[in-house]
Amino acid sequence: MPKHEFFVDMTCEGCSSAVTRVLNKLGAVQFDIDLPNKKVTIESEHSMETLLETLKKTGKNASYLGDK
């Protein structure tokens, strides 16, 4: 499965919990959250656009960093 890396402006555990919630709701994803570096690595067959839109549902600034 492709791996994608995203920047998400997370500042606390609540922020990372919001990311976990929206990604689990999307389904069919494996992900790792790096809170200190504000990065989320996602392994999924979903398109990068779908993943980015899902991350933006947290209300946080999110952007695509590239393939991992």
mmCIF file as Biopython writes it, N, C-alpha, C and O atoms, coordinates in Angstrom:
data_model
#
loop_
_atom_site.group_PDB
_atom_site.id
_atom_site.type_symbol
_atom_site.label_atom_id
_atom_site.label_alt_id
_atom_site.label_comp_id
_atom_site.label_asym_id
_atom_site.label_entity_id
_atom_site.label_seq_id
_atom_site.pdbx_PDB_ins_code
_atom_site.Cartn_x
_atom_site.Cartn_y
_atom_site.Cartn_z
_atom_site.occupancy
_atom_site.B_iso_or_equiv
_atom_site.auth_seq_id
_atom_site.auth_asym_id
_atom_site.pdbx_PDB_model_num
ATOM 1   N N  . MET A ? 1  ? 0.847   -1.193 0.000  1.0 0.0 1  A 1 
ATOM 2   C CA . MET A ? 1  ? 0.000   0.000  0.000  1.0 0.0 1  A 1 
ATOM 3   C C  . MET A ? 1  ? 0.883   1.244  0.000  1.0 0.0 1  A 1 
ATOM 4   O O  . MET A ? 1  ? 1.936   1.262  0.638  1.0 0.0 1  A 1 
ATOM 5   N N  . PRO A ? 2  ? 0.454   2.283  -0.716 1.0 0.0 2  A 1 
ATOM 6   C CA . PRO A ? 2  ? 1.233   3.521  -0.727 1.0 0.0 2  A 1 
ATOM 7   C C  . PRO A ? 2  ? 1.250   4.191  0.647  1.0 0.0 2  A 1 
ATOM 8   O O  . PRO A ? 2  ? 0.281   4.120  1.404  1.0 0.0 2  A 1 
ATOM 9   N N  . LYS A ? 3  ? 2.365   4.837  0.947  1.0 0.0 3  A 1 
ATOM 10  C CA . LYS A ? 3  ? 2.489   5.602  2.193  1.0 0.0 3  A 1 
ATOM 11  C C  . LYS A ? 3  ? 2.605   7.075  1.841  1.0 0.0 3  A 1 
ATOM 12  O O  . LYS A ? 3  ? 3.356   7.455  0.943  1.0 0.0 3  A 1 
ATOM 13  N N  . HIS A ? 4  ? 1.853   7.898  2.559  1.0 0.0 4  A 1 
ATOM 14  C CA . HIS A ? 4  ? 1.859   9.342  2.340  1.0 0.0 4  A 1 
ATOM 15  C C  . HIS A ? 4  ? 2.174   10.040 3.652  1.0 0.0 4  A 1 
ATOM 16  O O  . HIS A ? 4  ? 1.767   9.590  4.723  1.0 0.0 4  A 1 
ATOM 17  N N  . GLU A ? 5  ? 2.907   11.151 3.556  1.0 0.0 5  A 1 
ATOM 18  C CA . GLU A ? 5  ? 3.232   11.917 4.751  1.0 0.0 5  A 1 
ATOM 19  C C  . GLU A ? 5  ? 2.569   13.294 4.664  1.0 0.0 5  A 1 
ATOM 20  O O  . GLU A ? 5  ? 2.618   13.963 3.631  1.0 0.0 5  A 1 
ATOM 21  N N  . PHE A ? 6  ? 1.952   13.694 5.768  1.0 0.0 6  A 1 
ATOM 22  C CA . PHE A ? 6  ? 1.233   14.956 5.828  1.0 0.0 6  A 1 
ATOM 23  C C  . PHE A ? 6  ? 1.701   15.780 7.017  1.0 0.0 6  A 1 
ATOM 24  O O  . PHE A ? 6  ? 2.080   15.231 8.051  1.0 0.0 6  A 1 
ATOM 25  N N  . PHE A ? 7  ? 1.673   17.101 6.867  1.0 0.0 7  A 1 
ATOM 26  C CA . PHE A ? 7  ? 1.846   18.018 7.983  1.0 0.0 7  A 1 
ATOM 27  C C  . PHE A ? 7  ? 0.455   18.320 8.513  1.0 0.0 7  A 1 
ATOM 28  O O  . PHE A ? 7  ? -0.448  18.637 7.739  1.0 0.0 7  A 1 
ATOM 29  N N  . VAL A ? 8  ? 0.273   18.226 9.827  1.0 0.0 8  A 1 
ATOM 30  C CA . VAL A ? 8  ? -0.983  18.627 10.463 1.0 0.0 8  A 1 
ATOM 31  C C  . VAL A ? 8  ? -0.603  19.479 11.661 1.0 0.0 8  A 1 
ATOM 32  O O  . VAL A ? 8  ? 0.194   19.050 12.495 1.0 0.0 8  A 1 
ATOM 33  N N  . ASP A ? 9  ? -1.157  20.674 11.758 1.0 0.0 9  A 1 
ATOM 34  C CA . ASP A ? 9  ? -0.797  21.614 12.815 1.0 0.0 9  A 1 
ATOM 35  C C  . ASP A ? 9  ? -1.388  21.176 14.160 1.0 0.0 9  A 1 
ATOM 36  O O  . ASP A ? 9  ? -2.354  21.764 14.648 1.0 0.0 9  A 1 
ATOM 37  N N  . MET A ? 10 ? -0.796  20.144 14.743 1.0 0.0 10 A 1 
ATOM 38  C CA . MET A ? 10 ? -1.255  19.584 16.028 1.0 0.0 10 A 1 
ATOM 39  C C  . MET A ? 10 ? -0.401  20.155 17.155 1.0 0.0 10 A 1 
ATOM 40  O O  . MET A ? 10 ? 0.822   20.236 17.040 1.0 0.0 10 A 1 
ATOM 41  N N  . THR A ? 11 ? -1.051  20.544 18.231 1.0 0.0 11 A 1 
ATOM 42  C CA . THR A ? 11 ? -0.312  21.105 19.361 1.0 0.0 11 A 1 
ATOM 43  C C  . THR A ? 11 ? -0.461  20.292 20.642 1.0 0.0 11 A 1 
ATOM 44  O O  . THR A ? 11 ? 0.276   20.512 21.603 1.0 0.0 11 A 1 
ATOM 45  N N  . CYS A ? 12 ? -1.419  19.343 20.662 1.0 0.0 12 A 1 
ATOM 46  C CA . CYS A ? 12 ? -1.659  18.611 21.901 1.0 0.0 12 A 1 
ATOM 47  C C  . CYS A ? 12 ? -2.244  17.226 21.616 1.0 0.0 12 A 1 
ATOM 48  O O  . CYS A ? 12 ? -2.515  16.872 20.469 1.0 0.0 12 A 1 
ATOM 49  N N  . GLU A ? 13 ? -2.428  16.463 22.675 1.0 0.0 13 A 1 
ATOM 50  C CA . GLU A ? 13 ? -3.022  15.125 22.539 1.0 0.0 13 A 1 
ATOM 51  C C  . GLU A ? 13 ? -4.439  15.198 21.980 1.0 0.0 13 A 1 
ATOM 52  O O  . GLU A ? 13 ? -4.868  14.296 21.260 1.0 0.0 13 A 1 
ATOM 53  N N  . GLY A ? 14 ? -5.162  16.252 22.302 1.0 0.0 14 A 1 
ATOM 54  C CA . GLY A ? 14 ? -6.519  16.420 21.766 1.0 0.0 14 A 1 
ATOM 55  C C  . GLY A ? 14 ? -6.499  16.512 20.248 1.0 0.0 14 A 1 
ATOM 56  O O  . GLY A ? 14 ? -7.371  15.974 19.566 1.0 0.0 14 A 1 
ATOM 57  N N  . CYS A ? 15 ? -5.483  17.206 19.729 1.0 0.0 15 A 1 
ATOM 58  C CA . CYS A ? 15 ? -5.336  17.336 18.271 1.0 0.0 15 A 1 
ATOM 59  C C  . CYS A ? 15 ? -5.061  15.971 17.644 1.0 0.0 15 A 1 
ATOM 60  O O  . CYS A ? 15 ? -5.669  15.611 16.636 1.0 0.0 15 A 1 
ATOM 61  N N  . SER A ? 16 ? -4.144  15.217 18.245 1.0 0.0 16 A 1 
ATOM 62  C CA . SER A ? 16 ? -3.827  13.902 17.680 1.0 0.0 16 A 1 
ATOM 63  C C  . SER A ? 16 ? -5.013  12.953 17.826 1.0 0.0 16 A 1 
ATOM 64  O O  . SER A ? 16 ? -5.205  12.074 16.986 1.0 0.0 16 A 1 
ATOM 65  N N  . SER A ? 17 ? -5.808  13.118 18.876 1.0 0.0 17 A 1 
ATOM 66  C CA . SER A ? 17 ? -7.023  12.299 19.028 1.0 0.0 17 A 1 
ATOM 67  C C  . SER A ? 17 ? -8.026  12.606 17.927 1.0 0.0 17 A 1 
ATOM 68  O O  . SER A ? 17 ? -8.707  11.707 17.435 1.0 0.0 17 A 1 
ATOM 69  N N  . ALA A ? 18 ? -8.120  13.881 17.539 1.0 0.0 18 A 1 
ATOM 70  C CA . ALA A ? 18 ? -9.027  14.267 16.450 1.0 0.0 18 A 1 
ATOM 71  C C  . ALA A ? 18 ? -8.581  13.626 15.139 1.0 0.0 18 A 1 
ATOM 72  O O  . ALA A ? 18 ? -9.411  13.152 14.364 1.0 0.0 18 A 1 
ATOM 73  N N  . VAL A ? 19 ? -7.269  13.610 14.892 1.0 0.0 19 A 1 
ATOM 74  C CA . VAL A ? 19 ? -6.734  12.968 13.690 1.0 0.0 19 A 1 
ATOM 75  C C  . VAL A ? 19 ? -7.053  11.478 13.709 1.0 0.0 19 A 1 
ATOM 76  O O  . VAL A ? 19 ? -7.505  10.922 12.707 1.0 0.0 19 A 1 
ATOM 77  N N  . THR A ? 20 ? -6.818  10.833 14.847 1.0 0.0 20 A 1 
ATOM 78  C CA . THR A ? 20 ? -7.116  9.405  14.992 1.0 0.0 20 A 1 
ATOM 79  C C  . THR A ? 20 ? -8.589  9.137  14.703 1.0 0.0 20 A 1 
ATOM 80  O O  . THR A ? 20 ? -8.925  8.177  14.008 1.0 0.0 20 A 1 
ATOM 81  N N  . ARG A ? 21 ? -9.470  9.986  15.237 1.0 0.0 21 A 1 
ATOM 82  C CA . ARG A ? 21 ? -10.914 9.803  15.069 1.0 0.0 21 A 1 
ATOM 83  C C  . ARG A ? 21 ? -11.325 9.881  13.599 1.0 0.0 21 A 1 
ATOM 84  O O  . ARG A ? 21 ? -12.046 9.008  13.116 1.0 0.0 21 A 1 
ATOM 85  N N  . VAL A ? 22 ? -10.872 10.923 12.875 1.0 0.0 22 A 1 
ATOM 86  C CA . VAL A ? 22 ? -11.304 11.068 11.474 1.0 0.0 22 A 1 
ATOM 87  C C  . VAL A ? 22 ? -10.719 9.975  10.582 1.0 0.0 22 A 1 
ATOM 88  O O  . VAL A ? 22 ? -11.380 9.519  9.648  1.0 0.0 22 A 1 
ATOM 89  N N  . LEU A ? 23 ? -9.477  9.548  10.864 1.0 0.0 23 A 1 
ATOM 90  C CA . LEU A ? 23 ? -8.875  8.485  10.041 1.0 0.0 23 A 1 
ATOM 91  C C  . LEU A ? 23 ? -9.540  7.144  10.304 1.0 0.0 23 A 1 
ATOM 92  O O  . LEU A ? 23 ? -9.747  6.369  9.370  1.0 0.0 23 A 1 
ATOM 93  N N  . ASN A ? 24 ? -9.878  6.852  11.556 1.0 0.0 24 A 1 
ATOM 94  C CA . ASN A ? 24 ? -10.572 5.604  11.864 1.0 0.0 24 A 1 
ATOM 95  C C  . ASN A ? 24 ? -11.966 5.594  11.238 1.0 0.0 24 A 1 
ATOM 96  O O  . ASN A ? 24 ? -12.450 4.546  10.810 1.0 0.0 24 A 1 
ATOM 97  N N  . LYS A ? 25 ? -12.605 6.753  11.186 1.0 0.0 25 A 1 
ATOM 98  C CA . LYS A ? 25 ? -13.931 6.864  10.569 1.0 0.0 25 A 1 
ATOM 99  C C  . LYS A ? 25 ? -13.838 6.605  9.059  1.0 0.0 25 A 1 
ATOM 100 O O  . LYS A ? 25 ? -14.720 5.970  8.481  1.0 0.0 25 A 1 
ATOM 101 N N  . LEU A ? 26 ? -12.768 7.099  8.425  1.0 0.0 26 A 1 
ATOM 102 C CA . LEU A ? 26 ? -12.551 6.865  6.991  1.0 0.0 26 A 1 
ATOM 103 C C  . LEU A ? 26 ? -12.359 5.376  6.726  1.0 0.0 26 A 1 
ATOM 104 O O  . LEU A ? 26 ? -12.918 4.832  5.773  1.0 0.0 26 A 1 
ATOM 105 N N  . GLY A ? 27 ? -11.578 4.729  7.561  1.0 0.0 27 A 1 
ATOM 106 C CA . GLY A ? 27 ? -11.349 3.288  7.437  1.0 0.0 27 A 1 
ATOM 107 C C  . GLY A ? 27 ? -10.312 2.937  6.393  1.0 0.0 27 A 1 
ATOM 108 O O  . GLY A ? 27 ? -9.928  3.770  5.572  1.0 0.0 27 A 1 
ATOM 109 N N  . ALA A ? 28 ? -9.863  1.690  6.435  1.0 0.0 28 A 1 
ATOM 110 C CA . ALA A ? 28 ? -8.874  1.139  5.489  1.0 0.0 28 A 1 
ATOM 111 C C  . ALA A ? 28 ? -7.579  1.950  5.479  1.0 0.0 28 A 1 
ATOM 112 O O  . ALA A ? 28 ? -6.981  2.169  4.426  1.0 0.0 28 A 1 
ATOM 113 N N  . VAL A ? 29 ? -7.153  2.393  6.668  1.0 0.0 29 A 1 
ATOM 114 C CA . VAL A ? 29 ? -5.898  3.136  6.789  1.0 0.0 29 A 1 
ATOM 115 C C  . VAL A ? 29 ? -5.076  2.596  7.952  1.0 0.0 29 A 1 
ATOM 116 O O  . VAL A ? 29 ? -5.622  2.148  8.960  1.0 0.0 29 A 1 
ATOM 117 N N  . GLN A ? 30 ? -3.761  2.646  7.796  1.0 0.0 30 A 1 
ATOM 118 C CA . GLN A ? 30 ? -2.828  2.430  8.889  1.0 0.0 30 A 1 
ATOM 119 C C  . GLN A ? 30 ? -2.041  3.726  8.980  1.0 0.0 30 A 1 
ATOM 120 O O  . GLN A ? 30 ? -1.599  4.264  7.965  1.0 0.0 30 A 1 
ATOM 121 N N  . PHE A ? 31 ? -1.865  4.230  10.207 1.0 0.0 31 A 1 
ATOM 122 C CA . PHE A ? 31 ? -1.213  5.535  10.316 1.0 0.0 31 A 1 
ATOM 123 C C  . PHE A ? 31 ? -0.369  5.634  11.571 1.0 0.0 31 A 1 
ATOM 124 O O  . PHE A ? 31 ? -0.543  4.892  12.538 1.0 0.0 31 A 1 
ATOM 125 N N  . ASP A ? 32 ? 0.556   6.587  11.512 1.0 0.0 32 A 1 
ATOM 126 C CA . ASP A ? 32 ? 1.434   6.874  12.644 1.0 0.0 32 A 1 
ATOM 127 C C  . ASP A ? 32 ? 1.442   8.389  12.831 1.0 0.0 32 A 1 
ATOM 128 O O  . ASP A ? 32 ? 1.658   9.142  11.881 1.0 0.0 32 A 1 
ATOM 129 N N  . ILE A ? 33 ? 1.203   8.824  14.068 1.0 0.0 33 A 1 
ATOM 130 C CA . ILE A ? 33 ? 1.165   10.253 14.367 1.0 0.0 33 A 1 
ATOM 131 C C  . ILE A ? 33 ? 2.440   10.639 15.109 1.0 0.0 33 A 1 
ATOM 132 O O  . ILE A ? 33 ? 2.771   10.060 16.143 1.0 0.0 33 A 1 
ATOM 133 N N  . ASP A ? 34 ? 3.150   11.626 14.566 1.0 0.0 34 A 1 
ATOM 134 C CA . ASP A ? 34 ? 4.363   12.173 15.183 1.0 0.0 34 A 1 
ATOM 135 C C  . ASP A ? 34 ? 4.007   13.569 15.689 1.0 0.0 34 A 1 
ATOM 136 O O  . ASP A ? 34 ? 4.203   14.561 14.988 1.0 0.0 34 A 1 
ATOM 137 N N  . LEU A ? 35 ? 3.484   13.634 16.913 1.0 0.0 35 A 1 
ATOM 138 C CA . LEU A ? 35 ? 2.995   14.900 17.466 1.0 0.0 35 A 1 
ATOM 139 C C  . LEU A ? 35 ? 4.088   15.969 17.585 1.0 0.0 35 A 1 
ATOM 140 O O  . LEU A ? 35 ? 3.848   17.107 17.183 1.0 0.0 35 A 1 
ATOM 141 N N  . PRO A ? 36 ? 5.291   15.653 18.123 1.0 0.0 36 A 1 
ATOM 142 C CA . PRO A ? 36 ? 6.314   16.709 18.243 1.0 0.0 36 A 1 
ATOM 143 C C  . PRO A ? 36 ? 6.700   17.350 16.912 1.0 0.0 36 A 1 
ATOM 144 O O  . PRO A ? 36 ? 6.989   18.545 16.862 1.0 0.0 36 A 1 
ATOM 145 N N  . ASN A ? 37 ? 6.706   16.569 15.842 1.0 0.0 37 A 1 
ATOM 146 C CA . ASN A ? 37 ? 7.075   17.095 14.518 1.0 0.0 37 A 1 
ATOM 147 C C  . ASN A ? 37 ? 5.873   17.457 13.663 1.0 0.0 37 A 1 
ATOM 148 O O  . ASN A ? 37 ? 6.023   17.883 12.518 1.0 0.0 37 A 1 
ATOM 149 N N  . LYS A ? 38 ? 4.669   17.284 14.227 1.0 0.0 38 A 1 
ATOM 150 C CA . LYS A ? 38 ? 3.409   17.641 13.544 1.0 0.0 38 A 1 
ATOM 151 C C  . LYS A ? 38 ? 3.265   16.928 12.208 1.0 0.0 38 A 1 
ATOM 152 O O  . LYS A ? 38 ? 2.864   17.534 11.214 1.0 0.0 38 A 1 
ATOM 153 N N  . LYS A ? 39 ? 3.596   15.629 12.186 1.0 0.0 39 A 1 
ATOM 154 C CA . LYS A ? 39 ? 3.493   14.839 10.964 1.0 0.0 39 A 1 
ATOM 155 C C  . LYS A ? 39 ? 2.602   13.622 11.183 1.0 0.0 39 A 1 
ATOM 156 O O  . LYS A ? 39 ? 2.564   13.040 12.268 1.0 0.0 39 A 1 
ATOM 157 N N  . VAL A ? 40 ? 1.893   13.256 10.129 1.0 0.0 40 A 1 
ATOM 158 C CA . VAL A ? 40 ? 1.076   12.042 10.126 1.0 0.0 40 A 1 
ATOM 159 C C  . VAL A ? 40 ? 1.476   11.247 8.887  1.0 0.0 40 A 1 
ATOM 160 O O  . VAL A ? 40 ? 1.408   11.753 7.766  1.0 0.0 40 A 1 
ATOM 161 N N  . THR A ? 41 ? 1.893   9.998  9.096  1.0 0.0 41 A 1 
ATOM 162 C CA . THR A ? 41 ? 2.221   9.101  7.995  1.0 0.0 41 A 1 
ATOM 163 C C  . THR A ? 41 ? 1.075   8.111  7.861  1.0 0.0 41 A 1 
ATOM 164 O O  . THR A ? 41 ? 0.701   7.442  8.824  1.0 0.0 41 A 1 
ATOM 165 N N  . ILE A ? 42 ? 0.525   8.026  6.659  1.0 0.0 42 A 1 
ATOM 166 C CA . ILE A ? 42 ? -0.653  7.182  6.425  1.0 0.0 42 A 1 
ATOM 167 C C  . ILE A ? 42 ? -0.349  6.176  5.322  1.0 0.0 42 A 1 
ATOM 168 O O  . ILE A ? 42 ? 0.160   6.528  4.259  1.0 0.0 42 A 1 
ATOM 169 N N  . GLU A ? 43 ? -0.673  4.917  5.600  1.0 0.0 43 A 1 
ATOM 170 C CA . GLU A ? 43 ? -0.561  3.856  4.610  1.0 0.0 43 A 1 
ATOM 171 C C  . GLU A ? 43 ? -1.983  3.471  4.218  1.0 0.0 43 A 1 
ATOM 172 O O  . GLU A ? 43 ? -2.754  2.984  5.044  1.0 0.0 43 A 1 
ATOM 173 N N  . SER A ? 44 ? -2.323  3.696  2.942  1.0 0.0 44 A 1 
ATOM 174 C CA . SER A ? 44 ? -3.709  3.484  2.513  1.0 0.0 44 A 1 
ATOM 175 C C  . SER A ? 44 ? -3.816  3.453  0.998  1.0 0.0 44 A 1 
ATOM 176 O O  . SER A ? 44 ? -2.976  4.007  0.288  1.0 0.0 44 A 1 
ATOM 177 N N  . GLU A ? 45 ? -4.864  2.794  0.515  1.0 0.0 45 A 1 
ATOM 178 C CA . GLU A ? 45 ? -5.179  2.809  -0.917 1.0 0.0 45 A 1 
ATOM 179 C C  . GLU A ? 45 ? -6.014  4.037  -1.284 1.0 0.0 45 A 1 
ATOM 180 O O  . GLU A ? 45 ? -6.222  4.314  -2.465 1.0 0.0 45 A 1 
ATOM 181 N N  . HIS A ? 46 ? -6.492  4.773  -0.280 1.0 0.0 46 A 1 
ATOM 182 C CA . HIS A ? 46 ? -7.237  6.015  -0.557 1.0 0.0 46 A 1 
ATOM 183 C C  . HIS A ? 46 ? -6.316  6.995  -1.269 1.0 0.0 46 A 1 
ATOM 184 O O  . HIS A ? 46 ? -5.100  6.956  -1.082 1.0 0.0 46 A 1 
ATOM 185 N N  . SER A ? 47 ? -6.890  7.873  -2.084 1.0 0.0 47 A 1 
ATOM 186 C CA . SER A ? 47 ? -6.082  8.871  -2.788 1.0 0.0 47 A 1 
ATOM 187 C C  . SER A ? 47 ? -5.529  9.897  -1.808 1.0 0.0 47 A 1 
ATOM 188 O O  . SER A ? 47 ? -6.073  10.095 -0.722 1.0 0.0 47 A 1 
ATOM 189 N N  . MET A ? 48 ? -4.444  10.543 -2.206 1.0 0.0 48 A 1 
ATOM 190 C CA . MET A ? 48 ? -3.861  11.591 -1.378 1.0 0.0 48 A 1 
ATOM 191 C C  . MET A ? 48 ? -4.887  12.688 -1.117 1.0 0.0 48 A 1 
ATOM 192 O O  . MET A ? 48 ? -4.953  13.217 -0.007 1.0 0.0 48 A 1 
ATOM 193 N N  . GLU A ? 49 ? -5.685  13.034 -2.119 1.0 0.0 49 A 1 
ATOM 194 C CA . GLU A ? 49 ? -6.701  14.082 -1.976 1.0 0.0 49 A 1 
ATOM 195 C C  . GLU A ? 49 ? -7.734  13.706 -0.920 1.0 0.0 49 A 1 
ATOM 196 O O  . GLU A ? 49 ? -8.126  14.542 -0.106 1.0 0.0 49 A 1 
ATOM 197 N N  . THR A ? 50 ? -8.176  12.449 -0.933 1.0 0.0 50 A 1 
ATOM 198 C CA . THR A ? 50 ? -9.151  11.980 0.055  1.0 0.0 50 A 1 
ATOM 199 C C  . THR A ? 50 ? -8.562  12.045 1.455  1.0 0.0 50 A 1 
ATOM 200 O O  . THR A ? 50 ? -9.224  12.484 2.396  1.0 0.0 50 A 1 
ATOM 201 N N  . LEU A ? 51 ? -7.311  11.606 1.590  1.0 0.0 51 A 1 
ATOM 202 C CA . LEU A ? 51 ? -6.659  11.631 2.900  1.0 0.0 51 A 1 
ATOM 203 C C  . LEU A ? 51 ? -6.491  13.060 3.404  1.0 0.0 51 A 1 
ATOM 204 O O  . LEU A ? 51 ? -6.717  13.332 4.583  1.0 0.0 51 A 1 
ATOM 205 N N  . LEU A ? 52 ? -6.097  13.975 2.519  1.0 0.0 52 A 1 
ATOM 206 C CA . LEU A ? 52 ? -5.902  15.368 2.918  1.0 0.0 52 A 1 
ATOM 207 C C  . LEU A ? 52 ? -7.226  15.997 3.341  1.0 0.0 52 A 1 
ATOM 208 O O  . LEU A ? 52 ? -7.283  16.688 4.358  1.0 0.0 52 A 1 
ATOM 209 N N  . GLU A ? 53 ? -8.285  15.768 2.577  1.0 0.0 53 A 1 
ATOM 210 C CA . GLU A ? 53 ? -9.603  16.306 2.933  1.0 0.0 53 A 1 
ATOM 211 C C  . GLU A ? 53 ? -10.069 15.750 4.278  1.0 0.0 53 A 1 
ATOM 212 O O  . GLU A ? 53 ? -10.671 16.465 5.079  1.0 0.0 53 A 1 
ATOM 213 N N  . THR A ? 54 ? -9.783  14.466 4.517  1.0 0.0 54 A 1 
ATOM 214 C CA . THR A ? 54 ? -10.150 13.847 5.791  1.0 0.0 54 A 1 
ATOM 215 C C  . THR A ? 54 ? -9.399  14.507 6.942  1.0 0.0 54 A 1 
ATOM 216 O O  . THR A ? 54 ? -9.993  14.790 7.983  1.0 0.0 54 A 1 
ATOM 217 N N  . LEU A ? 55 ? -8.103  14.757 6.772  1.0 0.0 55 A 1 
ATOM 218 C CA . LEU A ? 55 ? -7.316  15.415 7.821  1.0 0.0 55 A 1 
ATOM 219 C C  . LEU A ? 55 ? -7.808  16.835 8.078  1.0 0.0 55 A 1 
ATOM 220 O O  . LEU A ? 55 ? -7.775  17.300 9.217  1.0 0.0 55 A 1 
ATOM 221 N N  . LYS A ? 56 ? -8.259  17.526 7.045  1.0 0.0 56 A 1 
ATOM 222 C CA . LYS A ? 56 ? -8.751  18.897 7.208  1.0 0.0 56 A 1 
ATOM 223 C C  . LYS A ? 56 ? -10.056 18.938 7.998  1.0 0.0 56 A 1 
ATOM 224 O O  . LYS A ? 56 ? -10.417 19.987 8.532  1.0 0.0 56 A 1 
ATOM 225 N N  . LYS A ? 57 ? -10.765 17.821 8.079  1.0 0.0 57 A 1 
ATOM 226 C CA . LYS A ? 57 ? -12.008 17.763 8.864  1.0 0.0 57 A 1 
ATOM 227 C C  . LYS A ? 57 ? -11.750 17.970 10.350 1.0 0.0 57 A 1 
ATOM 228 O O  . LYS A ? 57 ? -12.686 18.225 11.108 1.0 0.0 57 A 1 
ATOM 229 N N  . THR A ? 58 ? -10.487 17.865 10.780 1.0 0.0 58 A 1 
ATOM 230 C CA . THR A ? 58 ? -10.159 18.106 12.179 1.0 0.0 58 A 1 
ATOM 231 C C  . THR A ? 58 ? -10.203 19.604 12.505 1.0 0.0 58 A 1 
ATOM 232 O O  . THR A ? 58 ? -10.197 19.981 13.677 1.0 0.0 58 A 1 
ATOM 233 N N  . GLY A ? 59 ? -10.247 20.454 11.483 1.0 0.0 59 A 1 
ATOM 234 C CA . GLY A ? 59 ? -10.211 21.890 11.701 1.0 0.0 59 A 1 
ATOM 235 C C  . GLY A ? 59 ? -8.789  22.419 11.787 1.0 0.0 59 A 1 
ATOM 236 O O  . GLY A ? 59 ? -8.578  23.619 11.966 1.0 0.0 59 A 1 
ATOM 237 N N  . LYS A ? 60 ? -7.820  21.531 11.661 1.0 0.0 60 A 1 
ATOM 238 C CA . LYS A ? 60 ? -6.409  21.922 11.724 1.0 0.0 60 A 1 
ATOM 239 C C  . LYS A ? 60 ? -5.866  22.173 10.322 1.0 0.0 60 A 1 
ATOM 240 O O  . LYS A ? 60 ? -6.356  21.608 9.344  1.0 0.0 60 A 1 
ATOM 241 N N  . ASN A ? 61 ? -4.855  23.020 10.237 1.0 0.0 61 A 1 
ATOM 242 C CA . ASN A ? 61 ? -4.169  23.242 8.964  1.0 0.0 61 A 1 
ATOM 243 C C  . ASN A ? 61 ? -3.442  21.949 8.602  1.0 0.0 61 A 1 
ATOM 244 O O  . ASN A ? 61 ? -2.696  21.409 9.419  1.0 0.0 61 A 1 
ATOM 245 N N  . ALA A ? 62 ? -3.651  21.454 7.392  1.0 0.0 62 A 1 
ATOM 246 C CA . ALA A ? 62 ? -3.022  20.215 6.949  1.0 0.0 62 A 1 
ATOM 247 C C  . ALA A ? 62 ? -2.505  20.393 5.530  1.0 0.0 62 A 1 
ATOM 248 O O  . ALA A ? 62 ? -3.132  21.064 4.710  1.0 0.0 62 A 1 
ATOM 249 N N  . SER A ? 63 ? -1.353  19.786 5.243  1.0 0.0 63 A 1 
ATOM 250 C CA . SER A ? 63 ? -0.799  19.834 3.891  1.0 0.0 63 A 1 
ATOM 251 C C  . SER A ? 63 ? -0.043  18.549 3.599  1.0 0.0 63 A 1 
ATOM 252 O O  . SER A ? 63 ? 0.410   17.849 4.505  1.0 0.0 63 A 1 
ATOM 253 N N  . TYR A ? 64 ? 0.081   18.260 2.321  1.0 0.0 64 A 1 
ATOM 254 C CA . TYR A ? 64 ? 0.739   17.042 1.859  1.0 0.0 64 A 1 
ATOM 255 C C  . TYR A ? 64 ? 2.238   17.284 1.770  1.0 0.0 64 A 1 
ATOM 256 O O  . TYR A ? 64 ? 2.677   18.268 1.174  1.0 0.0 64 A 1 
ATOM 257 N N  . LEU A ? 65 ? 3.032   16.384 2.365  1.0 0.0 65 A 1 
ATOM 258 C CA . LEU A ? 65 ? 4.485   16.514 2.321  1.0 0.0 65 A 1 
ATOM 259 C C  . LEU A ? 65 ? 5.117   15.645 1.244  1.0 0.0 65 A 1 
ATOM 260 O O  . LEU A ? 65 ? 6.184   15.977 0.729  1.0 0.0 65 A 1 
ATOM 261 N N  . GLY A ? 66 ? 4.470   14.534 0.897  1.0 0.0 66 A 1 
ATOM 262 C CA . GLY A ? 66 ? 5.008   13.664 -0.152 1.0 0.0 66 A 1 
ATOM 263 C C  . GLY A ? 66 ? 4.887   12.202 0.197  1.0 0.0 66 A 1 
ATOM 264 O O  . GLY A ? 66 ? 4.392   11.833 1.261  1.0 0.0 66 A 1 
ATOM 265 N N  . ASP A ? 67 ? 5.354   11.370 -0.729 1.0 0.0 67 A 1 
ATOM 266 C CA . ASP A ? 67 ? 5.362   9.921  -0.513 1.0 0.0 67 A 1 
ATOM 267 C C  . ASP A ? 67 ? 6.425   9.589  0.525  1.0 0.0 67 A 1 
ATOM 268 O O  . ASP A ? 67 ? 7.446   10.267 0.641  1.0 0.0 67 A 1 
ATOM 269 N N  . LYS A ? 68 ? 6.160   8.551  1.257  1.0 0.0 68 A 1 
ATOM 270 C CA . LYS A ? 68 ? 7.097   8.124  2.302  1.0 0.0 68 A 1 
ATOM 271 C C  . LYS A ? 68 ? 7.867   6.938  1.810  1.0 0.0 68 A 1 
ATOM 272 O O  . LYS A ? 68 ? 8.716   6.411  2.530  1.0 0.0 68 A 1 
#
